[in-house]
Amino acid sequence: VQLQASGGGLVQAGGSLRLSCAASGSFLRLNVMGWYRQAPGKPRELVATITSSGSSNYADSVKGRFTISRDNAKNTVSLEMDSLKPEDTAIYYCNADARLEFRSYPFWGQGTLVTVSS
């Protein structure tokens, strides 16, 4: 299973970015998909997750500013980020829990850099 993330870049504080991640390869289905981020010198943290039925969960720090969505037919997950702050600067990783033949496994994308300037 491969996850290809895109959409990172440089944006001014208050601006918006949209991240996208497409899953490909051989799997039976994708369960929870999500976005995590890692800022320099900090551990990776959860940003948002979404189940296959559309239930979403957000870190407190992004609630009301970020919106996660997915397209089950296209095996994609997206993250709309509004009102960006300098503290949102990080490498963003997409994640998917993929059901293979006997069990599910977590897979990670390569990461995409988001830089928010003040």
Helices and strands as residue ranges (DSSP letters): E 2-6, E 9-12, E 17-24, E 29-38, E 45-50, E 56-58, E 66-71, E 76-81, G 86-88, E 90-99, E 104-108, E 112-117
